[in-house]
Amino acid sequence: MKITTDIPNQISNGVEKKQHSKLVDAAQQFESMLMQEVLKPMRLGQDGWDGEKNNDSAADTISSFGTEAVAKAFSKGGGLGIASHVVRQVTQEYEKSS
C-alpha cells in the first residue's frame, strides 16, 4: 500500500500544499528511521565474504548505508503504513484546529 500524497480537498492554496508535502516527507523519514532500527539487528554478526567474522569498520559503514537505503525504499513504497497513519492523524488535527 503506497502512501497517499493526495492533498485533501480543504487544502487549496500553495502554502498549505507545500506544508502537506513536507508532512508526507517527514512522516516517511520517521517510518524509515523506525525500519532502520528494526533491520539493524539483522546485520549484526554477519559473516564477511570469506565466511569469517567481519570486524572491518568500512564494511560496517557500507552495510549501514545499505540498511538505510532499504528502509527508505520500504517507507517510500508504503512500508508498514505508519507514515500514512501519521499524515492522516496530523491532517485531522489540523482540520480540527482550523
ChimeraX commands (.cxc) that place a marker at each C-alpha (Angstrom):
marker #1 position 0.00,0.00,0.00 radius 0.5
marker #1 position 1.62,3.19,-1.18 radius 0.5
marker #1 position 1.36,6.29,0.95 radius 0.5
marker #1 position -1.18,8.67,-0.46 radius 0.5
marker #1 position 0.21,12.08,-1.15 radius 0.5
marker #1 position -3.22,13.27,-2.21 radius 0.5
marker #1 position -3.98,16.63,-0.84 radius 0.5
marker #1 position -7.29,16.86,1.00 radius 0.5
marker #1 position -9.98,19.00,-0.63 radius 0.5
marker #1 position -9.75,21.60,2.14 radius 0.5
marker #1 position -6.15,22.39,1.23 radius 0.5
marker #1 position -6.33,24.81,-1.64 radius 0.5
marker #1 position -3.54,27.35,-1.51 radius 0.5
marker #1 position 0.13,26.83,-2.37 radius 0.5
marker #1 position 1.42,27.27,1.17 radius 0.5
marker #1 position -0.84,24.53,2.55 radius 0.5
marker #1 position 0.08,22.21,-0.33 radius 0.5
marker #1 position 3.76,22.77,0.42 radius 0.5
marker #1 position 3.16,22.08,4.12 radius 0.5
marker #1 position 1.30,18.87,3.27 radius 0.5
marker #1 position 4.19,17.77,1.05 radius 0.5
marker #1 position 6.63,18.44,3.90 radius 0.5
marker #1 position 4.38,16.47,6.27 radius 0.5
marker #1 position 4.38,13.46,3.94 radius 0.5
marker #1 position 8.17,13.64,3.61 radius 0.5
marker #1 position 8.68,13.92,7.38 radius 0.5
marker #1 position 6.32,11.00,8.04 radius 0.5
marker #1 position 8.19,8.84,5.52 radius 0.5
marker #1 position 11.52,9.78,7.11 radius 0.5
marker #1 position 10.14,8.85,10.53 radius 0.5
marker #1 position 8.95,5.46,9.29 radius 0.5
marker #1 position 12.31,4.95,7.57 radius 0.5
marker #1 position 14.18,5.56,10.84 radius 0.5
marker #1 position 11.94,3.08,12.63 radius 0.5
marker #1 position 12.59,0.49,9.92 radius 0.5
marker #1 position 16.35,1.06,10.20 radius 0.5
marker #1 position 16.14,0.21,13.88 radius 0.5
marker #1 position 14.17,-2.93,13.09 radius 0.5
marker #1 position 16.64,-4.00,10.39 radius 0.5
marker #1 position 19.80,-3.16,12.37 radius 0.5
marker #1 position 19.89,-6.38,14.45 radius 0.5
marker #1 position 19.66,-8.42,11.26 radius 0.5
marker #1 position 23.05,-7.23,10.09 radius 0.5
marker #1 position 24.83,-7.63,13.43 radius 0.5
marker #1 position 27.16,-10.58,13.48 radius 0.5
marker #1 position 27.17,-11.01,9.72 radius 0.5
marker #1 position 29.98,-13.02,8.26 radius 0.5
marker #1 position 32.32,-11.44,5.74 radius 0.5
marker #1 position 32.59,-12.52,2.11 radius 0.5
marker #1 position 35.05,-15.23,3.08 radius 0.5
marker #1 position 32.79,-16.71,5.77 radius 0.5
marker #1 position 34.73,-15.29,8.69 radius 0.5
marker #1 position 33.50,-12.72,11.18 radius 0.5
marker #1 position 33.93,-9.22,9.84 radius 0.5
marker #1 position 35.50,-6.61,12.12 radius 0.5
marker #1 position 36.11,-4.13,9.29 radius 0.5
marker #1 position 34.64,-0.70,10.05 radius 0.5
marker #1 position 34.40,0.13,6.33 radius 0.5
marker #1 position 32.26,-2.94,5.70 radius 0.5
marker #1 position 30.10,-1.99,8.67 radius 0.5
marker #1 position 29.62,1.50,7.22 radius 0.5
marker #1 position 28.67,0.11,3.81 radius 0.5
marker #1 position 26.26,-2.30,5.46 radius 0.5
marker #1 position 24.74,0.58,7.41 radius 0.5
marker #1 position 24.20,2.56,4.20 radius 0.5
marker #1 position 22.56,-0.49,2.65 radius 0.5
marker #1 position 20.21,-0.85,5.61 radius 0.5
marker #1 position 19.34,2.83,5.36 radius 0.5
marker #1 position 18.61,2.55,1.62 radius 0.5
marker #1 position 16.37,-0.49,2.13 radius 0.5
marker #1 position 14.47,1.24,4.94 radius 0.5
marker #1 position 13.94,4.39,2.85 radius 0.5
marker #1 position 12.75,2.43,-0.17 radius 0.5
marker #1 position 10.43,0.37,2.02 radius 0.5
marker #1 position 8.91,3.50,3.55 radius 0.5
marker #1 position 8.51,5.27,0.18 radius 0.5
marker #1 position 6.67,2.21,-1.12 radius 0.5
marker #1 position 4.12,2.33,1.69 radius 0.5
marker #1 position 6.03,0.43,4.34 radius 0.5
marker #1 position 4.02,-0.69,7.32 radius 0.5
marker #1 position 1.53,2.15,6.98 radius 0.5
marker #1 position 2.99,4.15,9.84 radius 0.5
marker #1 position 3.73,7.18,7.65 radius 0.5
marker #1 position 0.25,7.25,6.12 radius 0.5
marker #1 position -1.28,6.98,9.59 radius 0.5
marker #1 position 0.86,9.89,10.82 radius 0.5
marker #1 position -0.17,12.01,7.81 radius 0.5
marker #1 position -3.84,11.18,8.32 radius 0.5
marker #1 position -3.72,11.93,12.06 radius 0.5
marker #1 position -1.84,15.23,11.71 radius 0.5
marker #1 position -4.16,16.34,8.88 radius 0.5
marker #1 position -7.22,15.58,11.02 radius 0.5
marker #1 position -5.78,17.54,13.94 radius 0.5
marker #1 position -5.00,20.46,11.62 radius 0.5
marker #1 position -8.56,20.43,10.25 radius 0.5
marker #1 position -10.00,20.43,13.79 radius 0.5
marker #1 position -7.92,23.45,14.79 radius 0.5
marker #1 position -8.76,25.42,11.62 radius 0.5
marker link #1:1,2 radius 0.2
marker link #1:2,3 radius 0.2
marker link #1:3,4 radius 0.2
marker link #1:4,5 radius 0.2
marker link #1:5,6 radius 0.2
marker link #1:6,7 radius 0.2
marker link #1:7,8 radius 0.2
marker link #1:8,9 radius 0.2
marker link #1:9,10 radius 0.2
marker link #1:10,11 radius 0.2
marker link #1:11,12 radius 0.2
marker link #1:12,13 radius 0.2
marker link #1:13,14 radius 0.2
marker link #1:14,15 radius 0.2
marker link #1:15,16 radius 0.2
marker link #1:16,17 radius 0.2
marker link #1:17,18 radius 0.2
marker link #1:18,19 radius 0.2
marker link #1:19,20 radius 0.2
marker link #1:20,21 radius 0.2
marker link #1:21,22 radius 0.2
marker link #1:22,23 radius 0.2
marker link #1:23,24 radius 0.2
marker link #1:24,25 radius 0.2
marker link #1:25,26 radius 0.2
marker link #1:26,27 radius 0.2
marker link #1:27,28 radius 0.2
marker link #1:28,29 radius 0.2
marker link #1:29,30 radius 0.2
marker link #1:30,31 radius 0.2
marker link #1:31,32 radius 0.2
marker link #1:32,33 radius 0.2
marker link #1:33,34 radius 0.2
marker link #1:34,35 radius 0.2
marker link #1:35,36 radius 0.2
marker link #1:36,37 radius 0.2
marker link #1:37,38 radius 0.2
marker link #1:38,39 radius 0.2
marker link #1:39,40 radius 0.2
marker link #1:40,41 radius 0.2
marker link #1:41,42 radius 0.2
marker link #1:42,43 radius 0.2
marker link #1:43,44 radius 0.2
marker link #1:44,45 radius 0.2
marker link #1:45,46 radius 0.2
marker link #1:46,47 radius 0.2
marker link #1:47,48 radius 0.2
marker link #1:48,49 radius 0.2
marker link #1:49,50 radius 0.2
marker link #1:50,51 radius 0.2
marker link #1:51,52 radius 0.2
marker link #1:52,53 radius 0.2
marker link #1:53,54 radius 0.2
marker link #1:54,55 radius 0.2
marker link #1:55,56 radius 0.2
marker link #1:56,57 radius 0.2
marker link #1:57,58 radius 0.2
marker link #1:58,59 radius 0.2
marker link #1:59,60 radius 0.2
marker link #1:60,61 radius 0.2
marker link #1:61,62 radius 0.2
marker link #1:62,63 radius 0.2
marker link #1:63,64 radius 0.2
marker link #1:64,65 radius 0.2
marker link #1:65,66 radius 0.2
marker link #1:66,67 radius 0.2
marker link #1:67,68 radius 0.2
marker link #1:68,69 radius 0.2
marker link #1:69,70 radius 0.2
marker link #1:70,71 radius 0.2
marker link #1:71,72 radius 0.2
marker link #1:72,73 radius 0.2
marker link #1:73,74 radius 0.2
marker link #1:74,75 radius 0.2
marker link #1:75,76 radius 0.2
marker link #1:76,77 radius 0.2
marker link #1:77,78 radius 0.2
marker link #1:78,79 radius 0.2
marker link #1:79,80 radius 0.2
marker link #1:80,81 radius 0.2
marker link #1:81,82 radius 0.2
marker link #1:82,83 radius 0.2
marker link #1:83,84 radius 0.2
marker link #1:84,85 radius 0.2
marker link #1:85,86 radius 0.2
marker link #1:86,87 radius 0.2
marker link #1:87,88 radius 0.2
marker link #1:88,89 radius 0.2
marker link #1:89,90 radius 0.2
marker link #1:90,91 radius 0.2
marker link #1:91,92 radius 0.2
marker link #1:92,93 radius 0.2
marker link #1:93,94 radius 0.2
marker link #1:94,95 radius 0.2
marker link #1:95,96 radius 0.2
marker link #1:96,97 radius 0.2
marker link #1:97,98 radius 0.2
view
